[in-house]
Amino acid sequence: MVSVAMCTYNGEKFIKAQLESILAQTYVPDEIIVCDDCSQDNTIDIVSSILKNWNGRYKIIVNQSNLGFKRNFAKAMSLCTGDIIFLADQDDVWESCKIDVISKIFQNHNDISLIFHDVVIVDEKLNIIASSFWQRLHFDYQVINHGQYNRLLYSNIVQGSACAFRKEVYESAIPFYPQAIHDEWIALNSLLHGRIYAVPMKLNKYRQSGSNALGAVSISDKVIKWLSNINHSLDNYFRESLRRYQVLKMFRKKKGVYEGQYINYKIFDNYLSFFKRRIVYLNEKNIKLIFMIPDYMLNAPTVWWGIRMYCEDLLLFIKR
């Protein structure tokens, strides 16, 4: 049984196209759950008018107060009854074969717990901005498919609206901690149940609009933005490092985390140690450390990662 968990918020402009693309799937979902986060427009009216003529099971829930996209997705997932859960943004457009392609992989491989795919990045009118999201991330899907999940520790590469997972993954992810973004937390917890598999197909049109909670920004755009406001950018990098450390530490404490065969224990612990040492190092604000190579850098998961972090640290010290 396949469930689709969709979150909406003031999505009247694009929700019709997204829902129609889901209902037009060659493998139609058994259930659609829509959680609306207090929209002030006609989103709910549009959703209701479309789903009332559908023969499948559906629920439309309007939150009493605004939860934010992370908590709203967690709520939508909790209401799904299917064996496989697909996450859906309100303004994407799915390729008609998406559910069919992914469901068959799940059916044929019981050891796979989560599947995600590439997307085409488009503007509000569905004009192509970038033909591949993965290319923008410099992501090699074959690394994941060969069972090397280190990249998940460095940064999340599982896009929520481009993934599907087994229900037990959601169940093990409870509770969804405030520091964790819903898709990164699901991706980490999926390693407790099986392999992660990356499908090298663009099965979504990933629309970039003002209503997106998180957008796809190119590396060059990030660099320009970073340099234009370096003080703010450095603070953001440090806060994100601290957030990521907290998320990984929470995952490390989960019962049974070291029982899974899909987690490289040594790399995981080294990465936690690396982040912990880095945060302590930065908080000390000792100017003498600028002229030293900190010991945590020598224990970085990769040489490039250590060099990058050290350069950021130097700039933070200079700024302070």
C-alpha positions as CSV (number, residue, x, y, z in Angstrom):
1,M,0.0,0.0,0.0
2,V,1.3,3.4,-1.0
3,S,0.7,6.7,0.9
4,V,1.5,10.2,-0.2
5,A,2.2,12.7,2.6
6,M,1.7,16.3,1.4
7,C,2.1,19.6,3.3
8,T,0.4,22.8,2.1
9,Y,0.7,26.4,3.0
10,N,-0.8,29.2,0.8
11,G,-0.3,27.0,-2.2
12,E,-3.3,27.9,-4.4
13,K,-1.1,28.9,-7.3
14,F,0.5,25.5,-7.9
15,I,-1.4,22.9,-5.9
16,K,-3.7,21.9,-8.7
17,A,-0.9,20.9,-11.0
18,Q,0.8,18.9,-8.3
19,L,-2.3,17.0,-7.2
20,E,-3.2,16.2,-10.8
21,S,0.2,14.8,-11.5
22,I,-0.1,12.5,-8.5
23,L,-3.6,11.3,-9.5
24,A,-2.3,10.7,-13.1
25,Q,0.3,8.2,-12.0
26,T,0.5,4.9,-13.8
27,Y,0.7,3.4,-10.3
28,V,-2.0,5.4,-8.5
29,P,-1.4,5.8,-4.7
30,D,-3.8,4.1,-2.3
31,E,-3.9,7.1,0.1
32,I,-3.2,10.8,0.1
33,I,-2.7,12.8,3.3
34,V,-2.8,16.6,3.1
35,C,-1.8,18.6,6.1
36,D,-2.5,22.3,5.7
37,D,-0.5,24.7,7.9
38,C,-3.2,27.5,8.3
39,S,-3.3,28.7,4.7
40,Q,-4.9,32.1,4.2
41,D,-5.7,31.5,0.5
42,N,-7.9,29.0,-1.4
43,T,-5.5,26.1,-1.0
44,I,-8.0,23.9,0.9
45,D,-10.9,24.6,-1.4
46,I,-8.8,23.5,-4.4
47,V,-7.5,20.4,-2.7
48,S,-11.0,19.4,-1.6
49,S,-12.6,20.0,-5.1
50,I,-9.9,17.7,-6.7
51,L,-9.9,14.9,-4.1
52,K,-13.6,14.6,-3.6
53,N,-13.9,13.1,-7.1
54,W,-11.1,10.6,-6.5
55,N,-11.9,7.0,-5.6
56,G,-8.9,6.6,-3.3
57,R,-8.6,7.1,0.4
58,Y,-7.7,10.6,1.5
59,K,-7.6,13.0,4.5
60,I,-7.4,16.7,4.6
61,I,-6.2,18.1,7.9
62,V,-6.1,21.8,8.7
63,N,-3.8,22.6,11.6
64,Q,-5.2,24.7,14.5
65,S,-1.9,26.7,14.6
66,N,1.0,27.1,12.3
67,L,3.5,24.2,12.9
68,G,6.2,25.1,10.3
69,F,7.2,22.8,7.5
70,K,9.3,20.4,9.6
71,R,6.6,19.6,12.2
72,N,3.9,19.7,9.6
73,F,5.7,17.0,7.5
74,A,6.1,14.9,10.7
75,K,2.4,15.2,11.3
76,A,1.5,14.2,7.8
77,M,3.7,11.1,8.0
78,S,2.2,10.1,11.3
79,L,-1.3,9.9,9.6
80,C,-0.1,7.7,6.7
81,T,-1.2,4.0,6.9
82,G,0.6,2.7,3.8
83,D,3.7,0.4,3.8
84,I,5.5,2.9,1.6
85,I,5.4,6.7,2.2
86,F,6.1,9.3,-0.5
87,L,6.7,12.9,0.5
88,A,5.2,15.6,-1.7
89,D,5.8,19.3,-1.9
90,Q,2.8,21.4,-2.9
91,D,4.4,23.1,-6.0
92,D,6.2,20.3,-7.7
93,V,5.0,18.2,-10.7
94,W,5.6,14.5,-10.7
95,E,6.5,12.4,-13.8
96,S,3.7,9.9,-14.4
97,C,5.9,6.9,-13.8
98,K,7.4,8.0,-10.5
99,I,5.4,5.8,-8.1
100,D,5.6,2.8,-10.4
101,V,9.4,3.0,-10.8
102,I,10.1,3.4,-7.1
103,S,7.4,0.9,-5.9
104,K,8.9,-1.9,-8.1
105,I,12.3,-1.3,-6.6
106,F,10.9,-1.7,-3.1
107,Q,9.0,-4.8,-4.2
108,N,12.1,-6.4,-5.7
109,H,14.6,-5.5,-2.9
110,N,13.4,-6.1,0.6
111,D,16.7,-4.8,2.0
112,I,16.1,-1.3,0.7
113,S,14.6,1.1,3.2
114,L,14.7,4.4,1.4
115,I,14.8,5.5,-2.2
116,F,15.4,8.9,-3.7
117,H,15.8,10.3,-7.2
118,D,17.1,13.2,-9.1
119,V,14.9,16.1,-10.2
120,V,14.8,18.8,-12.9
121,I,14.8,22.3,-11.4
122,V,12.3,24.6,-13.0
123,D,10.9,28.1,-12.5
124,E,7.3,29.0,-11.7
125,K,6.3,28.4,-15.4
126,L,8.1,25.1,-15.5
127,N,10.9,26.4,-17.6
128,I,14.1,24.5,-17.0
129,I,16.6,26.2,-14.7
130,A,18.9,23.2,-14.3
131,S,18.5,19.7,-15.9
132,S,19.8,18.0,-12.7
133,F,19.7,18.8,-9.0
134,W,22.4,16.2,-8.4
135,Q,24.8,17.9,-10.7
136,R,24.3,21.1,-8.7
137,L,25.2,19.2,-5.6
138,H,28.1,17.5,-7.2
139,F,26.6,14.2,-6.1
140,D,27.6,10.8,-7.5
141,Y,24.7,8.5,-7.0
142,Q,26.9,5.4,-7.5
143,V,28.7,6.0,-4.2
144,I,25.4,5.7,-2.3
145,N,24.4,2.6,-4.3
146,H,27.7,0.9,-3.5
147,G,26.8,1.3,0.2
148,Q,29.0,4.2,1.1
149,Y,26.9,6.6,3.2
150,N,29.6,9.0,4.5
151,R,28.1,11.9,2.5
152,L,25.0,11.6,4.7
153,L,27.2,12.6,7.7
154,Y,28.8,15.6,6.0
155,S,25.5,17.0,4.7
156,N,22.0,15.8,3.7
157,I,21.6,14.8,0.1
158,V,18.2,13.2,0.3
159,Q,15.6,15.7,-0.9
160,G,12.3,15.2,0.9
161,S,10.1,15.7,-2.1
162,A,12.2,13.2,-4.1
163,C,12.1,10.3,-1.7
164,A,10.0,7.4,-0.5
165,F,10.6,5.1,2.4
166,R,9.1,2.1,4.3
167,K,6.7,2.8,7.2
168,E,9.1,1.3,9.8
169,V,11.6,4.1,8.9
170,Y,9.2,6.7,10.1
171,E,8.3,4.7,13.2
172,S,12.0,4.5,14.2
173,A,12.5,8.2,13.5
174,I,10.0,9.2,16.2
175,P,10.4,11.7,17.9
176,F,11.4,14.3,15.3
177,Y,13.7,16.5,17.2
178,P,13.5,20.3,16.7
179,Q,17.1,20.5,15.5
180,A,16.5,18.0,12.7
181,I,15.1,18.7,9.3
182,H,12.5,16.0,8.5
183,D,14.2,14.6,5.4
184,E,17.7,14.4,6.9
185,W,16.3,12.7,10.0
186,I,14.4,10.2,7.9
187,A,17.5,9.5,5.8
188,L,19.6,8.8,8.8
189,N,17.0,6.5,10.4
190,S,16.6,4.6,7.2
191,L,20.1,3.2,7.8
192,L,18.8,1.3,10.8
193,H,16.6,-0.8,8.5
194,G,18.4,-1.3,5.2
195,R,20.1,0.2,2.2
196,I,19.5,3.6,0.7
197,Y,19.1,3.5,-3.1
198,A,19.5,6.4,-5.5
199,V,17.5,6.2,-8.8
200,P,19.3,8.1,-11.6
201,M,16.1,9.4,-13.1
202,K,14.5,12.9,-12.9
203,L,11.1,12.0,-11.6
204,N,10.0,15.4,-10.4
205,K,9.9,18.9,-11.7
206,Y,11.2,20.8,-8.7
207,R,9.6,24.2,-8.9
208,Q,11.5,27.2,-7.6
209,S,9.1,29.8,-6.4
210,G,8.5,32.2,-3.5
211,S,6.4,29.5,-1.8
212,N,9.3,27.1,-1.5
213,A,10.4,26.4,2.0
214,L,13.9,25.5,0.8
215,G,15.2,26.2,-2.6
216,A,17.9,24.8,-4.9
217,V,20.8,27.2,-5.1
218,S,23.8,26.7,-7.3
219,I,27.4,26.7,-5.9
220,S,28.3,29.9,-7.6
221,D,25.2,31.6,-6.2
222,K,26.1,30.4,-2.7
223,V,29.6,31.8,-3.0
224,I,28.3,35.2,-4.2
225,K,25.8,35.4,-1.4
226,W,28.4,34.2,1.1
227,L,30.9,36.9,0.1
228,S,28.3,39.7,0.0
229,N,27.6,39.3,3.7
230,I,30.6,37.4,5.1
231,N,29.8,38.1,8.8
232,H,26.3,36.7,8.5
233,S,27.6,33.8,6.4
234,L,30.2,32.8,9.0
235,D,27.7,32.9,11.8
236,N,25.4,30.7,9.7
237,Y,28.1,28.2,9.0
238,F,28.9,27.9,12.7
239,R,25.2,27.5,13.7
240,E,24.7,24.9,11.0
241,S,27.8,23.0,12.3
242,L,26.4,23.1,15.8
243,R,22.9,22.0,14.5
244,R,24.4,19.1,12.5
245,Y,26.4,17.9,15.5
246,Q,23.4,17.9,17.7
247,V,21.4,15.9,15.1
248,L,24.1,13.3,14.7
249,K,24.6,13.1,18.5
250,M,20.9,12.4,18.9
251,F,21.0,9.7,16.3
252,R,24.1,8.2,17.9
253,K,22.2,7.8,21.2
254,K,19.3,6.0,19.6
255,K,18.7,2.5,20.8
256,G,20.1,-0.1,18.4
257,V,22.0,2.4,16.3
258,Y,25.1,0.2,16.3
259,E,23.2,-3.0,15.4
260,G,22.7,-2.0,11.8
261,Q,25.1,-3.3,9.2
262,Y,24.7,-0.2,7.0
263,I,26.5,2.2,9.4
264,N,30.3,2.6,9.4
265,Y,30.8,2.9,13.1
266,K,34.3,4.2,12.9
267,I,33.5,7.0,10.4
268,F,30.4,8.0,12.3
269,D,32.3,8.3,15.6
270,N,35.2,10.1,14.0
271,Y,32.8,12.6,12.5
272,L,31.1,13.3,15.8
273,S,34.5,13.8,17.4
274,F,35.5,16.1,14.7
275,F,32.5,18.3,15.1
276,K,32.7,18.3,18.9
277,R,36.3,19.4,18.8
278,R,35.7,22.1,16.3
279,I,32.8,23.6,18.3
280,V,35.0,23.7,21.4
281,Y,37.8,25.2,19.5
282,L,35.7,28.0,18.1
283,N,34.1,28.7,21.5
284,E,37.5,29.2,23.1
285,K,38.2,32.2,20.9
286,N,41.9,31.9,21.5
287,I,43.8,34.0,19.0
288,K,46.9,31.8,19.4
289,L,45.1,29.0,17.8
290,I,45.1,30.8,14.5
291,F,48.7,29.9,14.0
292,M,48.2,26.3,14.9
293,I,46.7,23.4,13.0
294,P,44.0,22.2,15.5
295,D,44.0,18.6,16.3
296,Y,40.4,18.1,15.2
297,M,41.4,19.0,11.7
298,L,43.8,16.0,11.6
299,N,40.8,13.8,12.4
300,A,38.5,15.2,9.8
301,P,36.6,12.6,7.7
302,T,38.3,13.9,4.6
303,V,41.3,16.1,3.9
304,W,39.2,18.6,1.9
305,W,36.6,18.8,4.6
306,G,39.3,19.5,7.2
307,I,40.9,22.3,5.1
308,R,37.5,23.9,4.4
309,M,36.5,23.9,8.1
310,Y,39.9,25.3,9.2
311,C,39.7,28.2,6.7
312,E,36.2,29.0,8.0
313,D,37.5,28.9,11.5
314,L,40.3,31.3,10.7
315,L,37.8,33.8,9.3
316,L,35.6,33.4,12.3
317,F,38.5,34.2,14.6
318,I,39.5,37.2,12.6
319,K,35.9,38.4,12.6
320,R,35.6,38.1,16.3
